[in-house]
Amino acid sequence: MAPAQAYVDAVARGDLDGLVNAFHPDGQKLLVRWAPAGSDGWLAHYDFTRRGDRISVANLQYA
């Protein structure tokens, strides 16, 4: 799925503009629980719904 890959690539690059551009321009609320620095990492489940060539809904669940 190209929009999801664009999101993942933008996160990996630290590219805020690329991250924003992965989403459909009509807006998206996103709730994310962030782990503090120095954590051992966590598991995550990402569920993307797309509209055209962009993400319209992102459900990110971290464990």
PyMOL Python script that loads the backbone (N, CA, C, O; Angstrom):
from pymol import cmd

cmd.read_pdbstr("""\
ATOM      1  N   MET A   1       0.844  -1.170   0.000  1.00  0.00           N
ATOM      2  CA  MET A   1       0.000   0.000   0.000  1.00  0.00           C
ATOM      3  C   MET A   1       0.895   1.241   0.000  1.00  0.00           C
ATOM      4  O   MET A   1       1.579   1.508   0.988  1.00  0.00           O
ATOM      5  N   ALA A   2       0.894   1.980  -1.070  1.00  0.00           N
ATOM      6  CA  ALA A   2       1.782   3.120  -1.246  1.00  0.00           C
ATOM      7  C   ALA A   2       1.612   4.205  -0.179  1.00  0.00           C
ATOM      8  O   ALA A   2       2.625   4.691   0.325  1.00  0.00           O
ATOM      9  N   PRO A   3       0.392   4.618   0.199  1.00  0.00           N
ATOM     10  CA  PRO A   3       0.274   5.659   1.230  1.00  0.00           C
ATOM     11  C   PRO A   3       0.866   5.235   2.572  1.00  0.00           C
ATOM     12  O   PRO A   3       1.501   6.042   3.251  1.00  0.00           O
ATOM     13  N   ALA A   4       0.665   3.987   2.955  1.00  0.00           N
ATOM     14  CA  ALA A   4       1.225   3.506   4.219  1.00  0.00           C
ATOM     15  C   ALA A   4       2.749   3.503   4.156  1.00  0.00           C
ATOM     16  O   ALA A   4       3.407   3.849   5.138  1.00  0.00           O
ATOM     17  N   GLN A   5       3.316   3.120   3.020  1.00  0.00           N
ATOM     18  CA  GLN A   5       4.774   3.128   2.866  1.00  0.00           C
ATOM     19  C   GLN A   5       5.308   4.552   2.911  1.00  0.00           C
ATOM     20  O   GLN A   5       6.372   4.795   3.480  1.00  0.00           O
ATOM     21  N   ALA A   6       4.579   5.498   2.317  1.00  0.00           N
ATOM     22  CA  ALA A   6       4.983   6.903   2.370  1.00  0.00           C
ATOM     23  C   ALA A   6       5.019   7.386   3.819  1.00  0.00           C
ATOM     24  O   ALA A   6       5.923   8.128   4.203  1.00  0.00           O
ATOM     25  N   TYR A   7       4.041   6.970   4.623  1.00  0.00           N
ATOM     26  CA  TYR A   7       4.003   7.321   6.041  1.00  0.00           C
ATOM     27  C   TYR A   7       5.223   6.748   6.767  1.00  0.00           C
ATOM     28  O   TYR A   7       5.929   7.471   7.471  1.00  0.00           O
ATOM     29  N   VAL A   8       5.464   5.463   6.594  1.00  0.00           N
ATOM     30  CA  VAL A   8       6.574   4.781   7.279  1.00  0.00           C
ATOM     31  C   VAL A   8       7.913   5.401   6.866  1.00  0.00           C
ATOM     32  O   VAL A   8       8.774   5.640   7.713  1.00  0.00           O
ATOM     33  N   ASP A   9       8.087   5.660   5.574  1.00  0.00           N
ATOM     34  CA  ASP A   9       9.331   6.255   5.092  1.00  0.00           C
ATOM     35  C   ASP A   9       9.541   7.649   5.662  1.00  0.00           C
ATOM     36  O   ASP A   9      10.659   7.999   6.038  1.00  0.00           O
ATOM     37  N   ALA A  10       8.476   8.456   5.733  1.00  0.00           N
ATOM     38  CA  ALA A  10       8.582   9.809   6.281  1.00  0.00           C
ATOM     39  C   ALA A  10       8.958   9.774   7.758  1.00  0.00           C
ATOM     40  O   ALA A  10       9.769  10.584   8.207  1.00  0.00           O
ATOM     41  N   VAL A  11       8.380   8.851   8.513  1.00  0.00           N
ATOM     42  CA  VAL A  11       8.728   8.709   9.928  1.00  0.00           C
ATOM     43  C   VAL A  11      10.203   8.340  10.064  1.00  0.00           C
ATOM     44  O   VAL A  11      10.914   8.909  10.893  1.00  0.00           O
ATOM     45  N   ALA A  12      10.660   7.397   9.256  1.00  0.00           N
ATOM     46  CA  ALA A  12      12.051   6.949   9.326  1.00  0.00           C
ATOM     47  C   ALA A  12      13.032   8.080   8.997  1.00  0.00           C
ATOM     48  O   ALA A  12      14.128   8.137   9.555  1.00  0.00           O
ATOM     49  N   ARG A  13      12.638   8.969   8.100  1.00  0.00           N
ATOM     50  CA  ARG A  13      13.497  10.100   7.710  1.00  0.00           C
ATOM     51  C   ARG A  13      13.369  11.289   8.655  1.00  0.00           C
ATOM     52  O   ARG A  13      14.180  12.214   8.610  1.00  0.00           O
ATOM     53  N   GLY A  14      12.351  11.262   9.506  1.00  0.00           N
ATOM     54  CA  GLY A  14      12.083  12.427  10.340  1.00  0.00           C
ATOM     55  C   GLY A  14      11.558  13.584   9.499  1.00  0.00           C
ATOM     56  O   GLY A  14      11.822  14.748   9.799  1.00  0.00           O
ATOM     57  N   ASP A  15      10.817  13.260   8.448  1.00  0.00           N
ATOM     58  CA  ASP A  15      10.325  14.217   7.456  1.00  0.00           C
ATOM     59  C   ASP A  15       8.884  14.597   7.765  1.00  0.00           C
ATOM     60  O   ASP A  15       7.953  13.903   7.354  1.00  0.00           O
ATOM     61  N   LEU A  16       8.696  15.712   8.498  1.00  0.00           N
ATOM     62  CA  LEU A  16       7.353  16.125   8.895  1.00  0.00           C
ATOM     63  C   LEU A  16       6.481  16.456   7.687  1.00  0.00           C
ATOM     64  O   LEU A  16       5.306  16.088   7.664  1.00  0.00           O
ATOM     65  N   ASP A  17       7.024  17.137   6.688  1.00  0.00           N
ATOM     66  CA  ASP A  17       6.241  17.458   5.493  1.00  0.00           C
ATOM     67  C   ASP A  17       5.788  16.187   4.781  1.00  0.00           C
ATOM     68  O   ASP A  17       4.640  16.095   4.348  1.00  0.00           O
ATOM     69  N   GLY A  18       6.677  15.215   4.657  1.00  0.00           N
ATOM     70  CA  GLY A  18       6.319  13.938   4.032  1.00  0.00           C
ATOM     71  C   GLY A  18       5.256  13.212   4.825  1.00  0.00           C
ATOM     72  O   GLY A  18       4.365  12.589   4.248  1.00  0.00           O
ATOM     73  N   LEU A  19       5.339  13.285   6.147  1.00  0.00           N
ATOM     74  CA  LEU A  19       4.346  12.657   7.009  1.00  0.00           C
ATOM     75  C   LEU A  19       2.976  13.290   6.800  1.00  0.00           C
ATOM     76  O   LEU A  19       1.981  12.586   6.632  1.00  0.00           O
ATOM     77  N   VAL A  20       2.927  14.607   6.810  1.00  0.00           N
ATOM     78  CA  VAL A  20       1.668  15.314   6.590  1.00  0.00           C
ATOM     79  C   VAL A  20       1.110  14.996   5.212  1.00  0.00           C
ATOM     80  O   VAL A  20      -0.095  14.790   5.069  1.00  0.00           O
ATOM     81  N   ASN A  21       1.956  14.954   4.203  1.00  0.00           N
ATOM     82  CA  ASN A  21       1.510  14.706   2.836  1.00  0.00           C
ATOM     83  C   ASN A  21       1.030  13.281   2.601  1.00  0.00           C
ATOM     84  O   ASN A  21       0.409  13.006   1.575  1.00  0.00           O
ATOM     85  N   ALA A  22       1.305  12.374   3.526  1.00  0.00           N
ATOM     86  CA  ALA A  22       0.800  11.007   3.399  1.00  0.00           C
ATOM     87  C   ALA A  22      -0.700  10.941   3.678  1.00  0.00           C
ATOM     88  O   ALA A  22      -1.356   9.963   3.321  1.00  0.00           O
ATOM     89  N   PHE A  23      -1.246  11.983   4.318  1.00  0.00           N
ATOM     90  CA  PHE A  23      -2.650  11.996   4.709  1.00  0.00           C
ATOM     91  C   PHE A  23      -3.498  12.813   3.741  1.00  0.00           C
ATOM     92  O   PHE A  23      -3.026  13.776   3.137  1.00  0.00           O
ATOM     93  N   HIS A  24      -4.746  12.414   3.607  1.00  0.00           N
ATOM     94  CA  HIS A  24      -5.707  13.127   2.776  1.00  0.00           C
ATOM     95  C   HIS A  24      -5.891  14.528   3.344  1.00  0.00           C
ATOM     96  O   HIS A  24      -5.927  14.689   4.564  1.00  0.00           O
ATOM     97  N   PRO A  25      -6.006  15.544   2.497  1.00  0.00           N
ATOM     98  CA  PRO A  25      -6.041  16.920   2.996  1.00  0.00           C
ATOM     99  C   PRO A  25      -7.290  17.308   3.788  1.00  0.00           C
ATOM    100  O   PRO A  25      -7.313  18.383   4.387  1.00  0.00           O
ATOM    101  N   ASP A  26      -8.334  16.464   3.811  1.00  0.00           N
ATOM    102  CA  ASP A  26      -9.528  16.845   4.571  1.00  0.00           C
ATOM    103  C   ASP A  26      -9.355  16.655   6.067  1.00  0.00           C
ATOM    104  O   ASP A  26     -10.289  16.903   6.830  1.00  0.00           O
ATOM    105  N   GLY A  27      -8.174  16.219   6.504  1.00  0.00           N
ATOM    106  CA  GLY A  27      -7.858  16.194   7.935  1.00  0.00           C
ATOM    107  C   GLY A  27      -8.050  14.833   8.564  1.00  0.00           C
ATOM    108  O   GLY A  27      -8.815  14.003   8.072  1.00  0.00           O
ATOM    109  N   GLN A  28      -7.332  14.612   9.681  1.00  0.00           N
ATOM    110  CA  GLN A  28      -7.365  13.343  10.393  1.00  0.00           C
ATOM    111  C   GLN A  28      -6.961  13.603  11.827  1.00  0.00           C
ATOM    112  O   GLN A  28      -5.922  14.214  12.077  1.00  0.00           O
ATOM    113  N   LYS A  29      -7.762  13.152  12.769  1.00  0.00           N
ATOM    114  CA  LYS A  29      -7.362  13.179  14.169  1.00  0.00           C
ATOM    115  C   LYS A  29      -6.563  11.913  14.434  1.00  0.00           C
ATOM    116  O   LYS A  29      -6.917  10.829  13.969  1.00  0.00           O
ATOM    117  N   LEU A  30      -5.501  12.064  15.173  1.00  0.00           N
ATOM    118  CA  LEU A  30      -4.610  10.947  15.415  1.00  0.00           C
ATOM    119  C   LEU A  30      -4.241  10.936  16.887  1.00  0.00           C
ATOM    120  O   LEU A  30      -3.702  11.917  17.399  1.00  0.00           O
ATOM    121  N   LEU A  31      -4.523   9.848  17.568  1.00  0.00           N
ATOM    122  CA  LEU A  31      -4.160   9.680  18.962  1.00  0.00           C
ATOM    123  C   LEU A  31      -2.991   8.706  19.030  1.00  0.00           C
ATOM    124  O   LEU A  31      -3.105   7.558  18.599  1.00  0.00           O
ATOM    125  N   VAL A  32      -1.884   9.162  19.565  1.00  0.00           N
ATOM    126  CA  VAL A  32      -0.679   8.343  19.621  1.00  0.00           C
ATOM    127  C   VAL A  32      -0.136   8.382  21.040  1.00  0.00           C
ATOM    128  O   VAL A  32      -0.013   9.452  21.636  1.00  0.00           O
ATOM    129  N   ARG A  33       0.186   7.225  21.573  1.00  0.00           N
ATOM    130  CA  ARG A  33       0.867   7.150  22.870  1.00  0.00           C
ATOM    131  C   ARG A  33       2.344   6.965  22.580  1.00  0.00           C
ATOM    132  O   ARG A  33       2.743   5.981  21.958  1.00  0.00           O
ATOM    133  N   TRP A  34       3.140   7.895  23.021  1.00  0.00           N
ATOM    134  CA  TRP A  34       4.559   7.894  22.708  1.00  0.00           C
ATOM    135  C   TRP A  34       5.346   7.352  23.889  1.00  0.00           C
ATOM    136  O   TRP A  34       5.070   7.724  25.030  1.00  0.00           O
ATOM    137  N   ALA A  35       6.305   6.493  23.647  1.00  0.00           N
ATOM    138  CA  ALA A  35       7.155   5.951  24.707  1.00  0.00           C
ATOM    139  C   ALA A  35       8.305   6.917  24.976  1.00  0.00           C
ATOM    140  O   ALA A  35       8.815   7.541  24.046  1.00  0.00           O
ATOM    141  N   PRO A  36       8.708   7.045  26.204  1.00  0.00           N
ATOM    142  CA  PRO A  36       9.808   7.946  26.524  1.00  0.00           C
ATOM    143  C   PRO A  36      11.135   7.440  25.945  1.00  0.00           C
ATOM    144  O   PRO A  36      11.301   6.253  25.663  1.00  0.00           O
ATOM    145  N   ALA A  37      12.053   8.364  25.780  1.00  0.00           N
ATOM    146  CA  ALA A  37      13.387   8.014  25.284  1.00  0.00           C
ATOM    147  C   ALA A  37      14.030   6.989  26.207  1.00  0.00           C
ATOM    148  O   ALA A  37      13.823   7.007  27.421  1.00  0.00           O
ATOM    149  N   GLY A  38      14.797   6.113  25.621  1.00  0.00           N
ATOM    150  CA  GLY A  38      15.491   5.107  26.407  1.00  0.00           C
ATOM    151  C   GLY A  38      14.674   3.864  26.687  1.00  0.00           C
ATOM    152  O   GLY A  38      15.123   2.982  27.419  1.00  0.00           O
ATOM    153  N   SER A  39      13.470   3.776  26.111  1.00  0.00           N
ATOM    154  CA  SER A  39      12.652   2.582  26.329  1.00  0.00           C
ATOM    155  C   SER A  39      13.222   1.422  25.521  1.00  0.00           C
ATOM    156  O   SER A  39      14.038   1.620  24.621  1.00  0.00           O
ATOM    157  N   ASP A  40      12.790   0.231  25.847  1.00  0.00           N
ATOM    158  CA  ASP A  40      13.240  -0.957  25.143  1.00  0.00           C
ATOM    159  C   ASP A  40      12.465  -1.194  23.848  1.00  0.00           C
ATOM    160  O   ASP A  40      12.686  -2.192  23.163  1.00  0.00           O
ATOM    161  N   GLY A  41      11.576  -0.295  23.523  1.00  0.00           N
ATOM    162  CA  GLY A  41      10.755  -0.460  22.326  1.00  0.00           C
ATOM    163  C   GLY A  41       9.417  -1.064  22.676  1.00  0.00           C
ATOM    164  O   GLY A  41       9.169  -1.422  23.828  1.00  0.00           O
ATOM    165  N   TRP A  42       8.560  -1.179  21.693  1.00  0.00           N
ATOM    166  CA  TRP A  42       7.211  -1.677  21.894  1.00  0.00           C
ATOM    167  C   TRP A  42       6.692  -2.235  20.585  1.00  0.00           C
ATOM    168  O   TRP A  42       7.263  -1.998  19.521  1.00  0.00           O
ATOM    169  N   LEU A  43       5.616  -2.968  20.678  1.00  0.00           N
ATOM    170  CA  LEU A  43       4.932  -3.475  19.498  1.00  0.00           C
ATOM    171  C   LEU A  43       3.882  -2.470  19.072  1.00  0.00           C
ATOM    172  O   LEU A  43       3.316  -1.764  19.907  1.00  0.00           O
ATOM    173  N   ALA A  44       3.623  -2.402  17.786  1.00  0.00           N
ATOM    174  CA  ALA A  44       2.620  -1.472  17.276  1.00  0.00           C
ATOM    175  C   ALA A  44       1.808  -2.138  16.176  1.00  0.00           C
ATOM    176  O   ALA A  44       2.331  -2.922  15.384  1.00  0.00           O
ATOM    177  N   HIS A  45       0.528  -1.815  16.143  1.00  0.00           N
ATOM    178  CA  HIS A  45      -0.359  -2.267  15.076  1.00  0.00           C
ATOM    179  C   HIS A  45      -0.889  -1.025  14.381  1.00  0.00           C
ATOM    180  O   HIS A  45      -1.538  -0.189  15.009  1.00  0.00           O
ATOM    181  N   TYR A  46      -0.617  -0.900  13.090  1.00  0.00           N
ATOM    182  CA  TYR A  46      -1.084   0.243  12.299  1.00  0.00           C
ATOM    183  C   TYR A  46      -2.156  -0.250  11.353  1.00  0.00           C
ATOM    184  O   TYR A  46      -1.960  -1.228  10.632  1.00  0.00           O
ATOM    185  N   ASP A  47      -3.290   0.430  11.357  1.00  0.00           N
ATOM    186  CA  ASP A  47      -4.394   0.108  10.446  1.00  0.00           C
ATOM    187  C   ASP A  47      -4.730   1.363   9.664  1.00  0.00           C
ATOM    188  O   ASP A  47      -5.275   2.316  10.221  1.00  0.00           O
ATOM    189  N   PHE A  48      -4.408   1.374   8.367  1.00  0.00           N
ATOM    190  CA  PHE A  48      -4.626   2.543   7.522  1.00  0.00           C
ATOM    191  C   PHE A  48      -5.808   2.316   6.594  1.00  0.00           C
ATOM    192  O   PHE A  48      -5.956   1.237   6.020  1.00  0.00           O
ATOM    193  N   THR A  49      -6.644   3.328   6.450  1.00  0.00           N
ATOM    194  CA  THR A  49      -7.686   3.369   5.435  1.00  0.00           C
ATOM    195  C   THR A  49      -7.286   4.464   4.470  1.00  0.00           C
ATOM    196  O   THR A  49      -6.913   5.560   4.889  1.00  0.00           O
ATOM    197  N   ARG A  50      -7.361   4.179   3.193  1.00  0.00           N
ATOM    198  CA  ARG A  50      -6.932   5.205   2.257  1.00  0.00           C
ATOM    199  C   ARG A  50      -8.077   5.702   1.397  1.00  0.00           C
ATOM    200  O   ARG A  50      -9.066   5.006   1.168  1.00  0.00           O
ATOM    201  N   ARG A  51      -7.914   6.908   0.936  1.00  0.00           N
ATOM    202  CA  ARG A  51      -8.813   7.496  -0.045  1.00  0.00           C
ATOM    203  C   ARG A  51      -7.916   7.993  -1.169  1.00  0.00           C
ATOM    204  O   ARG A  51      -7.119   8.912  -0.980  1.00  0.00           O
ATOM    205  N   GLY A  52      -8.049   7.386  -2.325  1.00  0.00           N
ATOM    206  CA  GLY A  52      -7.161   7.723  -3.433  1.00  0.00           C
ATOM    207  C   GLY A  52      -5.748   7.315  -3.103  1.00  0.00           C
ATOM    208  O   GLY A  52      -5.490   6.168  -2.738  1.00  0.00           O
ATOM    209  N   ASP A  53      -4.830   8.257  -3.231  1.00  0.00           N
ATOM    210  CA  ASP A  53      -3.419   7.951  -3.001  1.00  0.00           C
ATOM    211  C   ASP A  53      -2.903   8.450  -1.653  1.00  0.00           C
ATOM    212  O   ASP A  53      -1.696   8.593  -1.460  1.00  0.00           O
ATOM    213  N   ARG A  54      -3.843   8.719  -0.703  1.00  0.00           N
ATOM    214  CA  ARG A  54      -3.431   9.194   0.617  1.00  0.00           C
ATOM    215  C   ARG A  54      -4.196   8.470   1.717  1.00  0.00           C
ATOM    216  O   ARG A  54      -5.229   7.853   1.459  1.00  0.00           O
ATOM    217  N   ILE A  55      -3.695   8.544   2.921  1.00  0.00           N
ATOM    218  CA  ILE A  55      -4.326   7.951   4.086  1.00  0.00           C
ATOM    219  C   ILE A  55      -5.460   8.859   4.533  1.00  0.00           C
ATOM    220  O   ILE A  55      -5.268  10.063   4.701  1.00  0.00           O
ATOM    221  N   SER A  56      -6.657   8.276   4.728  1.00  0.00           N
ATOM    222  CA  SER A  56      -7.781   9.065   5.238  1.00  0.00           C
ATOM    223  C   SER A  56      -8.030   8.802   6.716  1.00  0.00           C
ATOM    224  O   SER A  56      -8.525   9.679   7.425  1.00  0.00           O
ATOM    225  N   VAL A  57      -7.696   7.613   7.186  1.00  0.00           N
ATOM    226  CA  VAL A  57      -7.851   7.251   8.598  1.00  0.00           C
ATOM    227  C   VAL A  57      -6.655   6.402   9.011  1.00  0.00           C
ATOM    228  O   VAL A  57      -6.258   5.482   8.295  1.00  0.00           O
ATOM    229  N   ALA A  58      -6.089   6.716  10.166  1.00  0.00           N
ATOM    230  CA  ALA A  58      -4.994   5.932  10.712  1.00  0.00           C
ATOM    231  C   ALA A  58      -5.332   5.550  12.140  1.00  0.00           C
ATOM    232  O   ALA A  58      -5.606   6.412  12.975  1.00  0.00           O
ATOM    233  N   ASN A  59      -5.312   4.265  12.416  1.00  0.00           N
ATOM    234  CA  ASN A  59      -5.531   3.763  13.763  1.00  0.00           C
ATOM    235  C   ASN A  59      -4.226   3.122  14.191  1.00  0.00           C
ATOM    236  O   ASN A  59      -3.864   2.056  13.693  1.00  0.00           O
ATOM    237  N   LEU A  60      -3.522   3.758  15.105  1.00  0.00           N
ATOM    238  CA  LEU A  60      -2.206   3.275  15.549  1.00  0.00           C
ATOM    239  C   LEU A  60      -2.334   2.806  16.986  1.00  0.00           C
ATOM    240  O   LEU A  60      -2.693   3.587  17.867  1.00  0.00           O
ATOM    241  N   GLN A  61      -2.045   1.550  17.224  1.00  0.00           N
ATOM    242  CA  GLN A  61      -2.155   0.985  18.569  1.00  0.00           C
ATOM    243  C   GLN A  61      -0.788   0.480  19.007  1.00  0.00           C
ATOM    244  O   GLN A  61      -0.160  -0.334  18.330  1.00  0.00           O
ATOM    245  N   TYR A  62      -0.352   0.969  20.130  1.00  0.00           N
ATOM    246  CA  TYR A  62       0.965   0.586  20.671  1.00  0.00           C
ATOM    247  C   TYR A  62       0.776  -0.268  21.921  1.00  0.00           C
ATOM    248  O   TYR A  62      -0.125  -0.032  22.725  1.00  0.00           O
ATOM    249  N   ALA A  63       1.639  -1.255  22.065  1.00  0.00           N
ATOM    250  CA  ALA A  63       1.560  -2.134  23.238  1.00  0.00           C
ATOM    251  C   ALA A  63       2.867  -2.099  23.992  1.00  0.00           C
ATOM    252  O   ALA A  63       3.009  -2.771  25.014  1.00  0.00           O
TER     253      ALA A  63
END
""", "prot")
cmd.dss("prot")
cmd.show_as("cartoon", "prot")
cmd.util.cbc("prot")
cmd.orient("prot")
